[in-house]
Amino acid sequence: MKRLQIGSLFVLLFTSLVLAACGAAPAAAPTATVVPATAVPAAMDIVDTAVADGRFTTLVTAVTAAGLVDTLKGAGPFTVFAPTDEAFAKLPAGTVENLLKPENLETLKNVLLYHVVAGNVMAADVVTLDGKTADTVAGSAVNISVKDGNVFLNENVQVIITDIVTSNGVIHVIDTVLLPPAKLADIVDTAVADGRFTTLVAAVTAAGLVDTLKGAGPFTVFAPTDEAFAKLPAGTVENLLKPENLETLKNVLLYHVVSGNVMAADVVTLDGKTADTVAGSAVNISVKDGNVFLNENVQVIITDIVTTNGVIHVIDTVLLPPAKLADIVDTAVADGRFTTLVAAVTAAGLVDTLKGEGPFTVFAPTDEAFAKLPAGTVENLLKPENLETLKNVLLYHVVSGNVMAADVVTLDGKMADTAFAGKSIAISVKDGKVYLNKNVQVIITDVMTTNGVIHVIDTVLLPE
């Protein structure tokens, strides 16, 4: 009976619970909280990125002035090596202002495009390009080097910030403005543009050599600066530019030109050698303490200015070609110190003799030497009745053969036969100086001619 009651109670309780559950109102579902999504700003293009950054005001101004805004807002992609305002400030004073002038905008455009490479070149790519080059939109390449993990362009321009990503490329920040290599011109145009060679250019123009030095070449030009020309004796340049002297001017200028491309690395290997010039005469080359000299005292001060038709090396002194040799008579005439001697040789009928094959060694008295003779002596010798005596006096100054100074100094205490038959001169050497007949001093030696040699003396030799 008790079991029945307990079971009935359990059924009743279970039924009540089921009925209660069925009749209860359904519970409300939990409500989700909606969090608004944060907007991700779209990347700006290269120009707008540079404007917004604030460190590139000069660059932006230049890009605007050069008409490159639309280009650098284009699809790209571009890699821009962007100089900061501080980088532009490192340029020489007035450079930026000059580039921004309307007449220089093409140059400005070239400078700016030299900072732009096509494509997306990220920092991870750049560091793999050590020792290589990258072509810029300007057409010239930049050299890339990596030192201690830092990237440098053209050796000394450092990349200081990398991978500023934009919608149309990437910006790498640099600490110095990249300057494109100058476009090569020919030798003449290079000299004109340089500004240090105004006298040389004027001379080349006057001599009619412009077309020659604009030709295919190649030529190596040793170019004297304006300062080098200024070192010449007063009036020399003006005299050379006279119409009657243009052949001489042409010879002087061509003495500065060697055929072929002779670079500095080649020149330094030519110590003690010569180089044939276009003028036909050679220049002597010497190297002292790493410096190159031409003809002993003309220094090469700047090397390897490369042009489209050769190379220019800058020199500090004008090269003067050796005088073209003439015979003894013409050499004496051209010298100007032997007017009395020339007059006497002419009067004595010895011009043809001393223009002959020879060789002859002539001890030539200067006009000052003749002036030391007693008054009236020269005038007396030039009289027709005394011309035989004059002839003998003159021949007493002539020795057969080429007797150079090095030979003369070995003849101390000896005699030399002269062209005056039977007459000799006595040679003595005192303290390294040569004397003839004891008191006639040789003051200049080894003036070379085509038919012998002249030694200058300070006193007229008089045969006994």
C-alpha positions in Angstrom: 0.0 0.0 0.0 2.8 2.3 0.9 4.7 1.4 -2.4 1.5 2.4 -4.3 1.3 5.8 -2.6 5.0 6.6 -3.2 4.7 5.6 -6.9 1.6 7.7 -7.3 3.3 10.7 -5.8 6.4 10.3 -8.2 4.1 10.2 -11.2 2.2 13.2 -10.0 5.4 15.2 -9.5 6.8 14.3 -12.8 3.5 15.2 -14.6 3.4 18.6 -12.8 7.0 19.3 -13.9 6.2 18.5 -17.5 3.1 20.6 -17.6 5.0 23.5 -16.0 7.7 23.3 -18.7 5.2 23.1 -21.5 3.3 26.1 -20.3 6.3 28.4 -19.6 7.1 31.4 -21.9 10.2 30.8 -24.1 13.4 32.6 -22.9 14.7 35.5 -25.0 17.8 34.8 -27.1 21.0 36.8 -26.1 21.6 40.0 -28.2 25.0 40.4 -30.0 26.9 43.7 -29.5 27.8 45.3 -33.0 31.3 47.0 -33.0 31.8 49.4 -35.9 34.9 48.3 -38.1 37.9 50.7 -38.0 38.5 52.2 -41.4 41.9 51.4 -42.9 43.1 54.5 -44.8 44.0 53.9 -48.5 47.7 54.4 -49.3 48.5 57.7 -51.0 50.5 58.0 -54.1 54.2 59.1 -54.2 53.5 62.8 -54.5 50.8 63.0 -51.8 52.9 60.9 -49.5 55.9 63.2 -49.9 53.6 66.3 -49.3 52.1 64.8 -46.2 55.5 63.7 -44.8 56.8 67.3 -44.4 60.5 66.4 -44.9 60.4 66.8 -48.7 59.2 70.4 -49.3 62.1 71.3 -51.6 61.6 68.0 -53.5 57.9 68.6 -53.9 58.5 72.2 -55.1 61.0 71.0 -57.6 58.7 68.2 -58.9 55.9 70.7 -59.3 58.2 73.2 -61.1 59.5 70.5 -63.5 55.9 69.4 -64.4 56.4 65.9 -63.0 53.5 65.8 -60.6 51.2 63.9 -63.0 54.0 61.5 -63.9 54.7 60.6 -60.2 50.9 60.3 -59.5 50.7 57.9 -62.4 50.2 54.1 -62.2 53.8 53.3 -61.9 55.0 51.5 -60.0 58.1 53.7 -59.3 60.9 53.5 -56.8 61.9 57.0 -55.7 65.1 57.8 -53.9 63.8 61.0 -52.1 66.3 63.6 -50.9 65.2 65.4 -47.7 65.2 69.2 -47.3 68.5 68.8 -45.5 69.9 66.9 -48.5 69.0 69.8 -50.8 70.5 72.3 -48.3 73.9 70.5 -48.7 74.1 71.7 -52.3 76.2 74.8 -53.1 74.4 78.1 -52.3 72.1 79.1 -55.1 72.0 75.7 -56.8 68.3 75.0 -56.1 67.3 78.5 -57.0 69.2 78.3 -60.3 67.6 74.9 -61.2 64.1 76.4 -60.6 64.7 79.1 -63.2 62.5 78.5 -66.3 65.5 78.2 -68.6 66.9 75.4 -66.5 63.8 73.3 -66.0 65.0 70.6 -68.5 68.1 70.2 -66.4 66.0 70.1 -63.2 63.7 67.5 -64.8 66.8 65.4 -65.6 68.1 65.7 -62.0 64.7 64.6 -60.5 64.2 61.7 -62.9 67.7 60.5 -61.9 66.1 59.7 -58.5 63.4 57.5 -60.0 63.7 53.8 -61.0 60.9 51.9 -62.7 59.2 49.2 -60.6 58.9 48.4 -56.9 62.4 47.9 -55.7 62.1 47.2 -52.0 65.0 47.4 -49.4 65.3 43.6 -49.4 66.0 43.8 -53.2 68.4 46.7 -53.0 70.8 45.1 -50.5 71.3 42.2 -53.0 72.5 44.7 -55.7 75.9 45.5 -54.1 78.4 46.4 -56.9 75.6 46.6 -59.5 73.8 49.5 -61.1 70.2 50.5 -61.5 68.9 52.3 -64.6 67.0 55.5 -63.7 64.1 57.0 -65.7 66.5 59.8 -66.7 68.5 57.3 -68.7 71.6 57.2 -66.6 72.4 54.5 -64.0 73.1 54.8 -60.3 75.8 52.7 -58.7 74.7 50.7 -55.7 77.0 49.6 -52.9 76.4 48.0 -49.5 78.8 48.8 -46.6 78.3 47.4 -43.1 74.6 46.8 -44.0 74.1 50.4 -45.2 73.1 51.1 -48.8 74.9 53.8 -50.7 74.2 55.2 -54.2 77.1 56.5 -56.3 79.5 55.8 -53.4 78.5 58.6 -51.0 74.7 59.0 -51.1 73.3 57.0 -48.2 69.8 55.5 -48.0 68.6 56.4 -44.5 65.0 55.3 -44.5 63.5 52.5 -46.6 60.2 51.0 -47.8 57.8 53.9 -47.4 55.0 52.1 -49.4 52.7 54.2 -51.5 49.8 53.3 -53.9 52.0 53.6 -56.9 55.4 52.6 -55.7 57.9 52.9 -52.8 60.0 55.7 -51.4 63.5 55.3 -50.0 64.9 58.4 -48.2 68.5 59.6 -49.1 70.7 62.1 -47.3 72.2 63.7 -50.4 70.9 64.8 -53.8 71.9 62.6 -56.6 73.5 64.5 -59.5 73.4 62.8 -62.9 76.6 62.5 -64.8 77.0 65.3 -67.3 76.1 64.3 -70.8 79.3 63.9 -72.8 80.1 66.5 -75.5 83.1 66.7 -77.9 86.4 68.2 -76.9 85.6 71.7 -78.1 82.1 71.9 -76.5 83.5 70.4 -73.3 86.2 73.1 -73.1 83.7 75.8 -73.8 81.3 74.6 -71.1 84.0 74.2 -68.5 84.8 77.9 -68.4 88.5 77.6 -67.5 89.7 77.4 -71.1 88.5 80.7 -72.7 91.9 81.6 -74.1 92.4 78.1 -75.5 89.0 78.1 -77.2 89.7 81.5 -78.7 93.0 80.3 -80.0 91.5 77.1 -81.4 88.8 79.1 -83.2 91.3 81.6 -84.6 93.6 78.8 -85.9 90.7 77.2 -87.7 91.0 74.0 -85.6 87.4 73.8 -84.3 86.2 71.3 -86.9 89.4 69.2 -86.4 88.8 68.9 -82.7 85.1 68.2 -83.2 86.1 65.4 -85.5 85.8 61.6 -84.8 89.3 61.4 -83.2 89.9 60.1 -80.7 92.3 62.8 -79.5 94.1 63.3 -76.2 94.3 67.0 -75.5 96.7 68.5 -72.9 94.6 71.7 -72.2 96.3 74.8 -70.7 94.0 76.8 -68.4 93.5 80.6 -68.8 96.0 80.9 -65.9 98.5 78.9 -67.9 98.2 81.2 -70.9 98.5 84.2 -68.5 102.0 82.9 -67.5 103.3 83.6 -71.0 105.3 86.8 -71.5 103.1 89.9 -72.0 101.7 90.2 -75.5 102.5 86.6 -76.6 98.9 85.5 -77.0 97.9 88.7 -78.8 100.9 88.2 -81.1 100.0 84.6 -81.9 96.4 85.6 -82.7 97.6 88.0 -85.5 96.6 86.7 -88.9 100.3 86.6 -90.0 101.1 84.3 -87.1 98.2 81.8 -87.3 100.4 79.1 -88.8 102.7 79.3 -85.7 99.6 79.4 -83.5 98.3 76.3 -85.2 101.6 74.5 -84.6 101.6 75.5 -80.9 98.0 74.2 -80.4 98.6 70.9 -82.2 101.6 70.4 -80.0 99.1 69.9 -77.2 97.3 67.1 -79.1 98.2 63.4 -79.2 96.3 60.9 -81.3 94.2 58.3 -79.5 92.7 58.0 -76.0 95.6 58.2 -73.6 94.1 57.9 -70.1 95.9 58.9 -66.9 96.5 55.2 -66.1 98.4 55.0 -69.4 100.4 58.2 -69.0 101.9 57.3 -65.6 103.5 54.2 -67.3 105.3 56.4 -69.8 107.9 57.8 -67.4 111.1 58.7 -69.3 109.4 58.2 -72.7 108.0 60.5 -75.3 104.6 60.9 -77.0 104.3 62.1 -80.6 102.0 65.1 -81.0 99.8 65.9 -84.0 102.2 68.9 -84.7 104.9 66.3 -85.5 107.1 67.0 -82.5 107.2 64.8 -79.4 106.6 65.8 -75.7 108.8 64.3 -73.0 106.9 62.6 -70.2 108.2 62.2 -66.6 106.5 61.1 -63.4 107.7 62.5 -60.1 106.1 61.6 -56.8 103.1 60.4 -58.7 102.7 63.6 -60.6 103.0 63.7 -64.4 105.1 66.4 -66.0 105.5 67.2 -69.7 108.8 68.6 -71.0 110.1 68.6 -67.4 108.2 71.6 -66.0 104.6 71.4 -67.3 102.4 69.7 -64.8 99.3 67.7 -65.5 96.9 69.0 -62.7 93.6 67.3 -63.7 93.1 64.1 -65.6 90.6 62.1 -67.5 87.9 64.6 -68.6 86.2 62.2 -70.9 84.5 63.5 -74.1 82.7 61.9 -77.0 85.8 62.1 -79.2 88.7 61.7 -76.7 90.0 62.8 -73.4 91.3 66.1 -71.9 94.1 66.4 -69.3 94.5 69.9 -67.8 98.0 71.4 -67.6 99.3 74.4 -65.7 101.6 75.8 -68.4 101.4 76.2 -72.1 103.5 73.7 -74.1 105.8 75.4 -76.6 107.0 73.2 -79.4 110.7 73.1 -80.1 111.7 75.6 -82.8 112.1 74.0 -86.2 115.8 73.7 -87.0 117.3 76.0 -89.6 120.8 76.3 -90.9 123.5 78.3 -89.2 122.8 81.5 -91.0 119.0 81.5 -90.7 119.3 80.5 -87.0 121.6 83.5 -86.4 119.2 85.8 -88.3 116.1 84.5 -86.4 117.8 84.8 -83.0 118.2 88.6 -83.2 121.4 88.8 -81.1 123.7 88.5 -84.0 122.8 91.3 -86.4 126.5 92.5 -86.7 127.7 89.0 -87.3 125.1 88.4 -90.0 126.0 91.7 -91.7 129.7 90.7 -91.7 129.0 87.2 -93.0 126.9 88.7 -95.8 129.5 91.3 -96.7 132.3 88.7 -96.7 130.4 86.5 -99.1 130.2 83.6 -96.6 126.4 83.1 -96.6 126.5 80.2 -99.0 129.4 78.6 -97.2 127.6 78.7 -93.8 124.4 77.5 -95.4 126.3 74.5 -96.9 126.1 70.9 -95.8 128.8 71.2 -93.1 128.6 70.3 -90.4 130.2 73.4 -88.8 130.8 74.5 -85.2 130.5 78.3 -85.0 131.6 80.4 -82.0 129.3 83.3 -82.6 130.0 86.7 -81.1 126.9 88.7 -80.0 126.2 92.3 -81.0 127.5 93.2 -77.5 130.8 91.3 -78.3 131.3 93.3 -81.5 130.5 96.5 -79.6 133.5 95.8 -77.3 135.9 96.3 -80.3 137.6 99.6 -80.6 135.4 102.3 -82.2 135.4 102.1 -86.0 136.8 98.5 -86.2 133.6 96.9 -87.6 133.0 99.8 -90.0 136.6 99.4 -91.2 136.4 95.7 -91.7 133.2 96.1 -93.8 135.0 98.3 -96.3 135.5 96.6 -99.7 139.3 96.8 -99.5 139.2 94.9 -96.1 136.8 92.1 -97.0 139.6 89.5 -97.2 140.6 90.4 -93.7 137.0 90.3 -92.6 136.6 86.9 -94.2 139.6 85.5 -92.3 138.3 86.9 -89.0 135.0 85.3 -89.5 136.5 81.9 -90.5 138.5 82.1 -87.4 135.2 81.5 -85.5 134.5 78.3 -87.5 135.6 74.8 -86.6 134.8 71.8 -88.9 132.4 69.2 -87.5 129.8 69.1 -84.7 131.8 69.9 -81.6 129.2 69.8 -78.8 129.7 71.4 -75.3 130.3 68.0 -73.8 133.2 67.6 -76.3 134.6 71.1 -75.7 135.1 70.6 -72.0 137.3 67.6 -72.6 139.7 69.8 -74.7 141.2 71.8 -71.8 144.7 72.8 -72.8 144.3 71.8 -76.4 144.0 73.5 -79.7 141.2 73.4 -82.3 141.9 74.1 -86.0 139.7 76.7 -87.5 138.5 77.3 -91.1 141.0 80.1 -91.3 143.8 78.0 -92.8 146.7 77.5 -90.4 145.1 79.2 -87.5 144.0 77.5 -84.3 142.2 78.6 -81.1 143.3 77.6 -77.7 140.7 76.0 -75.4 140.8 76.2 -71.6 138.3 75.2 -68.9 138.2 77.1 -65.6 135.7 76.3 -62.9 133.6 74.5 -65.5 133.6 77.5 -67.9 135.1 77.3 -71.3 137.4 80.0 -72.6 138.9 80.5 -76.0 142.3 82.1 -76.3 142.3 82.6 -72.6 139.8 85.5 -72.3 136.9 84.8 -74.7 134.1 83.1 -72.7 131.6 80.6 -74.2 128.4 81.9 -72.6 125.7 79.7 -74.4 126.3 76.3 -75.8 124.7 73.8 -78.2 122.3 76.0 -80.3 121.5 73.2 -82.7 121.1 73.9 -86.5 120.5 71.7 -89.5 124.1 71.9 -90.5 126.0 72.2 -87.3 126.0 73.8 -83.9 126.5 77.4 -82.5 128.2 78.3 -79.3 127.7 81.9 -78.2 130.8 83.9 -77.1 131.1 87.2 -75.3 134.1 88.6 -77.3 135.2 88.6 -80.9 138.1 86.2 -81.7 140.9 88.0 -83.5 143.5 85.8 -85.2 147.1 86.7 -84.5 
